[in-house]
Amino acid sequence: MRLLDLETERLILKGISEDDVDFIFQEFSNDEVNRYLFDAEPTKTRQDAEDIVHMYTQQKQVTAHRWIIILKSDNTKIGTLGFHIWKPEFRTCEIGYDLQPAYWGKGYGKEAVKAMLQYITPTLQLQTVTACIYKDNAASLALAQSLGFTDSGEQKMFPFHGVEYWHNIYKREMPPMYIGYCGIQCHGCLIYKATYIQDPVERNGTQEMLAKKWSTQKEILEAKQIECEGCKSKRLFENCRVCQIRLCAKDKAVTSCQDCEEYPCEKIDSLKKKVHLSEEMMFVF
C-alpha cells in the first residue's frame, strides 16, 4: 500500500522520508514536544532520528505511517502526525500528533488531524480510531474532543524512568462506508454528492488515469439530476463506470435508489446484495 501526501488550506502533509532525519531529530529532542510522550525515550542522537524514519520507511507490511506537517506559506516543517497499531481485521488504528511549540494554538494540529482522518477512514476501511492521551495533556485532549473523540473509559500504562504513566484512551466511531463492486476504493462515484473523494489505490499502474475518471464521474453526477425509475427520487446512488463491470442491457451503470431500493437493471439481483445507503454514510468532519 502506498499512502498519499495530503493537502489542506494551510498545510502540506508529506510522507516521512530520509530527507526528514534532521527535522525528526529537532522535533523529538525538544523538551516541550516530549513533555507528555512517555512511550519512547527522547531523541538524543542523529542515529535515533534515523531509526525513527526507518521504522516507517522500511516496513515490509504497512502497520503505521507518519506525515510531516509543512506550512504552505514558507515550506517550514512544524510537526508530525500519523497512525500506528493498525489492525485491519478489527478495522481500527491509533493516531498520534505533535507540533513545534512555536506553532501551538494556531489550529494547525486540528487542521492536519482532520485531513488525515478524512483520508485514512476510507483508505484503511476504519470503523474505530483511538488516541492515547496522558491525563495532563490538556491541549491534545482538547484537539481530540473537537474532532469527536470521547473517553472510552479504558486506560493504558507506559513505564518511563521507573514511573507508571497512565493514559486515557479516547475513541471515535467513524462513519460506515461502502466499497464498490469493482473493488477500487473511491467514494466519488459510489456516493452521490459525496463530501470527500479518495484518490484511488494503484491498480495496474493506472492511478492517474483512474483518478481523473473518478473526478469526471463525480462532476457528471453533480451536473445532472438522476432519478430512480421506480419512485423518481433524486436521492440516487450510482455504481462505478470506470471498470464497466456492472452494465445493464441499456448500457447504463447499475443504479440503486435509497428510498424504494428498486434497481432499474435486473442483473443486479444476481449480486444477492442490496446496498443500504443513508446521509450518515457521507464523510462529514
Secondary structure in CASP SS format (residue, H / E / C, confidence):
PFRMAT SS
TARGET T0000
AUTHOR 0000-0000-0000
METHOD secondary structure of the structure
MODEL  1
M C 1.00
R C 1.00
L C 1.00
L C 1.00
D C 1.00
L E 1.00
E E 1.00
T C 1.00
E C 1.00
R C 1.00
L E 1.00
I E 1.00
L E 1.00
K E 1.00
G E 1.00
I C 1.00
S C 1.00
E H 1.00
D H 1.00
D H 1.00
V H 1.00
D H 1.00
F H 1.00
I H 1.00
F H 1.00
Q H 1.00
E H 1.00
F H 1.00
S C 1.00
N C 1.00
D C 1.00
E C 1.00
V C 1.00
N C 1.00
R C 1.00
Y C 1.00
L C 1.00
F C 1.00
D C 1.00
A C 1.00
E C 1.00
P C 1.00
T C 1.00
K C 1.00
T C 1.00
R H 1.00
Q H 1.00
D H 1.00
A H 1.00
E H 1.00
D H 1.00
I H 1.00
V H 1.00
H H 1.00
M H 1.00
Y H 1.00
T H 1.00
Q C 1.00
Q C 1.00
K C 1.00
Q C 1.00
V C 1.00
T C 1.00
A C 1.00
H E 1.00
R E 1.00
W E 1.00
I E 1.00
I E 1.00
I E 1.00
L E 1.00
K C 1.00
S C 1.00
D C 1.00
N C 1.00
T C 1.00
K E 1.00
I E 1.00
G E 1.00
T E 1.00
L E 1.00
G E 1.00
F E 1.00
H E 1.00
I E 1.00
W E 1.00
K E 1.00
P H 1.00
E H 1.00
F H 1.00
R C 1.00
T E 1.00
C E 1.00
E E 1.00
I E 1.00
G E 1.00
Y E 1.00
D E 1.00
L E 1.00
Q C 1.00
P H 1.00
A H 1.00
Y H 1.00
W C 1.00
G C 1.00
K C 1.00
G C 1.00
Y H 1.00
G H 1.00
K H 1.00
E H 1.00
A H 1.00
V H 1.00
K H 1.00
A H 1.00
M H 1.00
L H 1.00
Q H 1.00
Y H 1.00
I H 1.00
T H 1.00
P H 1.00
T H 1.00
L C 1.00
Q C 1.00
L C 1.00
Q C 1.00
T E 1.00
V E 1.00
T E 1.00
A E 1.00
C E 1.00
I E 1.00
Y E 1.00
K C 1.00
D C 1.00
N C 1.00
A H 1.00
A H 1.00
S H 1.00
L H 1.00
A H 1.00
L H 1.00
A H 1.00
Q H 1.00
S H 1.00
L C 1.00
G C 1.00
F C 1.00
T E 1.00
D E 1.00
S E 1.00
G E 1.00
E E 1.00
Q E 1.00
K E 1.00
M E 1.00
F E 1.00
P E 1.00
F E 1.00
H C 1.00
G C 1.00
V E 1.00
E E 1.00
Y E 1.00
W E 1.00
H E 1.00
N E 1.00
I E 1.00
Y E 1.00
K E 1.00
R E 1.00
E E 1.00
M C 1.00
P C 1.00
P C 1.00
M C 1.00
Y C 1.00
I C 1.00
G C 1.00
Y C 1.00
C C 1.00
G C 1.00
I C 1.00
Q C 1.00
C C 1.00
H C 1.00
G C 1.00
C C 1.00
L C 1.00
I C 1.00
Y C 1.00
K C 1.00
A C 1.00
T C 1.00
Y C 1.00
I C 1.00
Q C 1.00
D C 1.00
P C 1.00
V C 1.00
E C 1.00
R C 1.00
N C 1.00
G C 1.00
T C 1.00
Q H 1.00
E H 1.00
M H 1.00
L H 1.00
A H 1.00
K H 1.00
K H 1.00
W H 1.00
S H 1.00
T H 1.00
Q H 1.00
K H 1.00
E H 1.00
I H 1.00
L H 1.00
E H 1.00
A H 1.00
K C 1.00
Q C 1.00
I C 1.00
E C 1.00
C C 1.00
E C 1.00
G C 1.00
C C 1.00
K C 1.00
S C 1.00
K C 1.00
R C 1.00
L E 1.00
F E 1.00
E E 1.00
N C 1.00
C C 1.00
R C 1.00
V C 1.00
C C 1.00
Q C 1.00
I C 1.00
R C 1.00
L E 1.00
C C 1.00
A C 1.00
K C 1.00
D C 1.00
K C 1.00
A E 1.00
V C 1.00
T E 1.00
S E 1.00
C E 1.00
Q C 1.00
D C 1.00
C C 1.00
E C 1.00
E C 1.00
Y C 1.00
P C 1.00
C C 1.00
E H 1.00
K H 1.00
I H 1.00
D H 1.00
S H 1.00
L H 1.00
K C 1.00
K C 1.00
K C 1.00
V C 1.00
H C 1.00
L C 1.00
S C 1.00
E H 1.00
E H 1.00
M H 1.00
M C 1.00
F C 1.00
V C 1.00
F C 1.00
END
